[in-house]
Amino acid sequence: MDNSVDFDNRWSERQDICLRITLLDHGREILQTNSKNISIGGIFIEPVPQDLDIDQKLEVAFSLHSATSAQRHRLPARVVRNHDNGAALAFSDYDFNTLNALRILLYDGLTR
């Protein structure tokens, strides 16, 4: 009998947001793809190549647009899940501007 409890340990609710993102490995672009959903803590992308390794450290780059400007962001992330449907990456470091931009994107509807 399985006594384990299944729960979602995210500290921010996921939002179904399609955002064009670029994955970088040591500053080198390895993939352009789309997000399926985003939270303050991470991103789920699809499609992805199967050669992303669990615990692989990458950067997720994306642009967010307001009425008057565009901001490019790069967040360090770690691959936490990879399967046929896509890959989940957990963000591992934030600066204030990027954290604020994610908050606005998720909760105030910043244009992407």
mmCIF file of the C-alpha atoms, coordinates in Angstrom:
data_MODEL
# 
_entry.id   MODEL 
# 
loop_
_atom_site.group_PDB 
_atom_site.id 
_atom_site.type_symbol 
_atom_site.label_atom_id 
_atom_site.label_alt_id 
_atom_site.label_comp_id 
_atom_site.label_asym_id 
_atom_site.label_entity_id 
_atom_site.label_seq_id 
_atom_site.pdbx_PDB_ins_code 
_atom_site.Cartn_x 
_atom_site.Cartn_y 
_atom_site.Cartn_z 
_atom_site.occupancy 
_atom_site.B_iso_or_equiv 
_atom_site.pdbx_formal_charge 
_atom_site.auth_seq_id 
_atom_site.auth_comp_id 
_atom_site.auth_asym_id 
_atom_site.auth_atom_id 
_atom_site.pdbx_PDB_model_num 
ATOM 1   C CA . MET A 1 1   ? 0.000  0.000  0.000   1.00 0.00 ? 1   MET A CA 1 
ATOM 2   C CA . ASP A 1 2   ? 1.324  3.429  -0.982  1.00 0.00 ? 2   ASP A CA 1 
ATOM 3   C CA . ASN A 1 3   ? 1.111  5.912  1.893   1.00 0.00 ? 3   ASN A CA 1 
ATOM 4   C CA . SER A 1 4   ? 2.842  8.717  0.045   1.00 0.00 ? 4   SER A CA 1 
ATOM 5   C CA . VAL A 1 5   ? 1.047  11.993 -0.399  1.00 0.00 ? 5   VAL A CA 1 
ATOM 6   C CA . ASP A 1 6   ? 1.054  13.551 -3.843  1.00 0.00 ? 6   ASP A CA 1 
ATOM 7   C CA . PHE A 1 7   ? 1.174  17.316 -3.716  1.00 0.00 ? 7   PHE A CA 1 
ATOM 8   C CA . ASP A 1 8   ? 2.393  20.177 -5.821  1.00 0.00 ? 8   ASP A CA 1 
ATOM 9   C CA . ASN A 1 9   ? 5.263  21.942 -4.068  1.00 0.00 ? 9   ASN A CA 1 
ATOM 10  C CA . ARG A 1 10  ? 5.222  25.117 -6.145  1.00 0.00 ? 10  ARG A CA 1 
ATOM 11  C CA . TRP A 1 11  ? 5.268  28.359 -4.167  1.00 0.00 ? 11  TRP A CA 1 
ATOM 12  C CA . SER A 1 12  ? 3.400  30.189 -6.933  1.00 0.00 ? 12  SER A CA 1 
ATOM 13  C CA . GLU A 1 13  ? 0.372  29.174 -8.980  1.00 0.00 ? 13  GLU A CA 1 
ATOM 14  C CA . ARG A 1 14  ? 1.002  28.142 -12.598 1.00 0.00 ? 14  ARG A CA 1 
ATOM 15  C CA . GLN A 1 15  ? -0.493 30.280 -15.354 1.00 0.00 ? 15  GLN A CA 1 
ATOM 16  C CA . ASP A 1 16  ? -1.149 28.914 -18.857 1.00 0.00 ? 16  ASP A CA 1 
ATOM 17  C CA . ILE A 1 17  ? 0.994  31.378 -20.787 1.00 0.00 ? 17  ILE A CA 1 
ATOM 18  C CA . CYS A 1 18  ? 2.511  30.794 -24.209 1.00 0.00 ? 18  CYS A CA 1 
ATOM 19  C CA . LEU A 1 19  ? 5.751  32.757 -24.278 1.00 0.00 ? 19  LEU A CA 1 
ATOM 20  C CA . ARG A 1 20  ? 8.545  32.429 -26.844 1.00 0.00 ? 20  ARG A CA 1 
ATOM 21  C CA . ILE A 1 21  ? 11.683 31.419 -24.975 1.00 0.00 ? 21  ILE A CA 1 
ATOM 22  C CA . THR A 1 22  ? 15.292 30.626 -25.783 1.00 0.00 ? 22  THR A CA 1 
ATOM 23  C CA . LEU A 1 23  ? 17.293 28.044 -23.838 1.00 0.00 ? 23  LEU A CA 1 
ATOM 24  C CA . LEU A 1 24  ? 20.989 28.748 -23.434 1.00 0.00 ? 24  LEU A CA 1 
ATOM 25  C CA . ASP A 1 25  ? 23.735 26.435 -22.227 1.00 0.00 ? 25  ASP A CA 1 
ATOM 26  C CA . HIS A 1 26  ? 26.811 28.345 -21.037 1.00 0.00 ? 26  HIS A CA 1 
ATOM 27  C CA . GLY A 1 27  ? 25.649 31.342 -23.081 1.00 0.00 ? 27  GLY A CA 1 
ATOM 28  C CA . ARG A 1 28  ? 25.151 29.316 -26.275 1.00 0.00 ? 28  ARG A CA 1 
ATOM 29  C CA . GLU A 1 29  ? 21.644 29.056 -27.723 1.00 0.00 ? 29  GLU A CA 1 
ATOM 30  C CA . ILE A 1 30  ? 20.505 25.442 -27.841 1.00 0.00 ? 30  ILE A CA 1 
ATOM 31  C CA . LEU A 1 31  ? 16.765 25.771 -28.447 1.00 0.00 ? 31  LEU A CA 1 
ATOM 32  C CA . GLN A 1 32  ? 13.938 28.179 -29.222 1.00 0.00 ? 32  GLN A CA 1 
ATOM 33  C CA . THR A 1 33  ? 10.557 26.933 -28.066 1.00 0.00 ? 33  THR A CA 1 
ATOM 34  C CA . ASN A 1 34  ? 7.365  28.003 -26.291 1.00 0.00 ? 34  ASN A CA 1 
ATOM 35  C CA . SER A 1 35  ? 6.223  27.878 -22.714 1.00 0.00 ? 35  SER A CA 1 
ATOM 36  C CA . LYS A 1 36  ? 3.069  25.985 -21.868 1.00 0.00 ? 36  LYS A CA 1 
ATOM 37  C CA . ASN A 1 37  ? 2.816  27.412 -18.365 1.00 0.00 ? 37  ASN A CA 1 
ATOM 38  C CA . ILE A 1 38  ? 4.835  29.604 -16.038 1.00 0.00 ? 38  ILE A CA 1 
ATOM 39  C CA . SER A 1 39  ? 4.981  30.277 -12.321 1.00 0.00 ? 39  SER A CA 1 
ATOM 40  C CA . ILE A 1 40  ? 7.274  32.460 -10.256 1.00 0.00 ? 40  ILE A CA 1 
ATOM 41  C CA . GLY A 1 41  ? 9.254  29.286 -9.523  1.00 0.00 ? 41  GLY A CA 1 
ATOM 42  C CA . GLY A 1 42  ? 9.613  27.770 -12.979 1.00 0.00 ? 42  GLY A CA 1 
ATOM 43  C CA . ILE A 1 43  ? 8.434  27.092 -16.501 1.00 0.00 ? 43  ILE A CA 1 
ATOM 44  C CA . PHE A 1 44  ? 7.115  24.149 -18.530 1.00 0.00 ? 44  PHE A CA 1 
ATOM 45  C CA . ILE A 1 45  ? 8.204  24.176 -22.179 1.00 0.00 ? 45  ILE A CA 1 
ATOM 46  C CA . GLU A 1 46  ? 7.184  22.201 -25.254 1.00 0.00 ? 46  GLU A CA 1 
ATOM 47  C CA . PRO A 1 47  ? 8.390  20.719 -27.498 1.00 0.00 ? 47  PRO A CA 1 
ATOM 48  C CA . VAL A 1 48  ? 11.896 19.888 -26.326 1.00 0.00 ? 48  VAL A CA 1 
ATOM 49  C CA . PRO A 1 49  ? 14.647 17.578 -27.517 1.00 0.00 ? 49  PRO A CA 1 
ATOM 50  C CA . GLN A 1 50  ? 15.047 14.418 -25.456 1.00 0.00 ? 50  GLN A CA 1 
ATOM 51  C CA . ASP A 1 51  ? 18.717 15.171 -24.786 1.00 0.00 ? 51  ASP A CA 1 
ATOM 52  C CA . LEU A 1 52  ? 18.040 17.617 -21.931 1.00 0.00 ? 52  LEU A CA 1 
ATOM 53  C CA . ASP A 1 53  ? 19.389 15.981 -18.784 1.00 0.00 ? 53  ASP A CA 1 
ATOM 54  C CA . ILE A 1 54  ? 17.732 16.090 -15.376 1.00 0.00 ? 54  ILE A CA 1 
ATOM 55  C CA . ASP A 1 55  ? 19.605 18.615 -13.178 1.00 0.00 ? 55  ASP A CA 1 
ATOM 56  C CA . GLN A 1 56  ? 21.159 20.225 -16.266 1.00 0.00 ? 56  GLN A CA 1 
ATOM 57  C CA . LYS A 1 57  ? 21.750 23.916 -15.607 1.00 0.00 ? 57  LYS A CA 1 
ATOM 58  C CA . LEU A 1 58  ? 20.577 26.268 -18.360 1.00 0.00 ? 58  LEU A CA 1 
ATOM 59  C CA . GLU A 1 59  ? 19.381 29.821 -18.830 1.00 0.00 ? 59  GLU A CA 1 
ATOM 60  C CA . VAL A 1 60  ? 15.856 30.697 -19.931 1.00 0.00 ? 60  VAL A CA 1 
ATOM 61  C CA . ALA A 1 61  ? 15.718 33.913 -21.984 1.00 0.00 ? 61  ALA A CA 1 
ATOM 62  C CA . PHE A 1 62  ? 12.533 35.758 -22.907 1.00 0.00 ? 62  PHE A CA 1 
ATOM 63  C CA . SER A 1 63  ? 11.259 39.231 -23.735 1.00 0.00 ? 63  SER A CA 1 
ATOM 64  C CA . LEU A 1 64  ? 8.367  41.059 -22.110 1.00 0.00 ? 64  LEU A CA 1 
ATOM 65  C CA . HIS A 1 65  ? 6.765  44.112 -23.671 1.00 0.00 ? 65  HIS A CA 1 
ATOM 66  C CA . SER A 1 66  ? 4.944  47.024 -22.101 1.00 0.00 ? 66  SER A CA 1 
ATOM 67  C CA . ALA A 1 67  ? 3.244  49.888 -23.905 1.00 0.00 ? 67  ALA A CA 1 
ATOM 68  C CA . THR A 1 68  ? 6.510  51.827 -23.989 1.00 0.00 ? 68  THR A CA 1 
ATOM 69  C CA . SER A 1 69  ? 9.360  49.318 -23.900 1.00 0.00 ? 69  SER A CA 1 
ATOM 70  C CA . ALA A 1 70  ? 10.606 45.768 -24.243 1.00 0.00 ? 70  ALA A CA 1 
ATOM 71  C CA . GLN A 1 71  ? 12.703 44.051 -21.608 1.00 0.00 ? 71  GLN A CA 1 
ATOM 72  C CA . ARG A 1 72  ? 14.864 40.996 -22.214 1.00 0.00 ? 72  ARG A CA 1 
ATOM 73  C CA . HIS A 1 73  ? 15.319 38.652 -19.248 1.00 0.00 ? 73  HIS A CA 1 
ATOM 74  C CA . ARG A 1 74  ? 17.623 35.703 -18.575 1.00 0.00 ? 74  ARG A CA 1 
ATOM 75  C CA . LEU A 1 75  ? 17.004 33.398 -15.649 1.00 0.00 ? 75  LEU A CA 1 
ATOM 76  C CA . PRO A 1 76  ? 19.224 30.555 -14.499 1.00 0.00 ? 76  PRO A CA 1 
ATOM 77  C CA . ALA A 1 77  ? 17.190 27.350 -14.393 1.00 0.00 ? 77  ALA A CA 1 
ATOM 78  C CA . ARG A 1 78  ? 17.581 23.641 -13.768 1.00 0.00 ? 78  ARG A CA 1 
ATOM 79  C CA . VAL A 1 79  ? 15.835 20.835 -15.672 1.00 0.00 ? 79  VAL A CA 1 
ATOM 80  C CA . VAL A 1 80  ? 13.655 18.999 -13.145 1.00 0.00 ? 80  VAL A CA 1 
ATOM 81  C CA . ARG A 1 81  ? 11.568 16.865 -15.510 1.00 0.00 ? 81  ARG A CA 1 
ATOM 82  C CA . ASN A 1 82  ? 11.851 15.856 -19.175 1.00 0.00 ? 82  ASN A CA 1 
ATOM 83  C CA . HIS A 1 83  ? 9.468  13.599 -21.061 1.00 0.00 ? 83  HIS A CA 1 
ATOM 84  C CA . ASP A 1 84  ? 7.669  13.323 -24.406 1.00 0.00 ? 84  ASP A CA 1 
ATOM 85  C CA . ASN A 1 85  ? 5.227  16.136 -23.582 1.00 0.00 ? 85  ASN A CA 1 
ATOM 86  C CA . GLY A 1 86  ? 7.877  18.696 -22.648 1.00 0.00 ? 86  GLY A CA 1 
ATOM 87  C CA . ALA A 1 87  ? 10.278 19.714 -19.921 1.00 0.00 ? 87  ALA A CA 1 
ATOM 88  C CA . ALA A 1 88  ? 9.912  21.432 -16.561 1.00 0.00 ? 88  ALA A CA 1 
ATOM 89  C CA . LEU A 1 89  ? 12.616 23.851 -15.476 1.00 0.00 ? 89  LEU A CA 1 
ATOM 90  C CA . ALA A 1 90  ? 12.915 25.387 -12.009 1.00 0.00 ? 90  ALA A CA 1 
ATOM 91  C CA . PHE A 1 91  ? 14.254 28.930 -11.845 1.00 0.00 ? 91  PHE A CA 1 
ATOM 92  C CA . SER A 1 92  ? 17.271 29.067 -9.558  1.00 0.00 ? 92  SER A CA 1 
ATOM 93  C CA . ASP A 1 93  ? 18.133 32.734 -9.149  1.00 0.00 ? 93  ASP A CA 1 
ATOM 94  C CA . TYR A 1 94  ? 16.349 36.049 -9.524  1.00 0.00 ? 94  TYR A CA 1 
ATOM 95  C CA . ASP A 1 95  ? 17.174 39.694 -9.635  1.00 0.00 ? 95  ASP A CA 1 
ATOM 96  C CA . PHE A 1 96  ? 14.555 42.203 -8.484  1.00 0.00 ? 96  PHE A CA 1 
ATOM 97  C CA . ASN A 1 97  ? 13.675 43.403 -12.006 1.00 0.00 ? 97  ASN A CA 1 
ATOM 98  C CA . THR A 1 98  ? 13.115 39.895 -13.370 1.00 0.00 ? 98  THR A CA 1 
ATOM 99  C CA . LEU A 1 99  ? 11.099 38.798 -10.343 1.00 0.00 ? 99  LEU A CA 1 
ATOM 100 C CA . ASN A 1 100 ? 8.948  41.912 -10.699 1.00 0.00 ? 100 ASN A CA 1 
ATOM 101 C CA . ALA A 1 101 ? 8.516  41.310 -14.460 1.00 0.00 ? 101 ALA A CA 1 
ATOM 102 C CA . LEU A 1 102 ? 7.384  37.722 -13.788 1.00 0.00 ? 102 LEU A CA 1 
ATOM 103 C CA . ARG A 1 103 ? 4.938  38.964 -11.170 1.00 0.00 ? 103 ARG A CA 1 
ATOM 104 C CA . ILE A 1 104 ? 3.490  41.480 -13.627 1.00 0.00 ? 104 ILE A CA 1 
ATOM 105 C CA . LEU A 1 105 ? 3.329  38.868 -16.419 1.00 0.00 ? 105 LEU A CA 1 
ATOM 106 C CA . LEU A 1 106 ? 1.557  36.356 -14.211 1.00 0.00 ? 106 LEU A CA 1 
ATOM 107 C CA . TYR A 1 107 ? -0.773 38.608 -12.290 1.00 0.00 ? 107 TYR A CA 1 
ATOM 108 C CA . ASP A 1 108 ? -1.106 41.902 -14.164 1.00 0.00 ? 108 ASP A CA 1 
ATOM 109 C CA . GLY A 1 109 ? -1.029 40.694 -17.786 1.00 0.00 ? 109 GLY A CA 1 
ATOM 110 C CA . LEU A 1 110 ? 2.186  42.200 -19.188 1.00 0.00 ? 110 LEU A CA 1 
ATOM 111 C CA . THR A 1 111 ? 2.288  41.714 -22.972 1.00 0.00 ? 111 THR A CA 1 
ATOM 112 C CA . ARG A 1 112 ? 4.551  38.993 -24.308 1.00 0.00 ? 112 ARG A CA 1 
# 
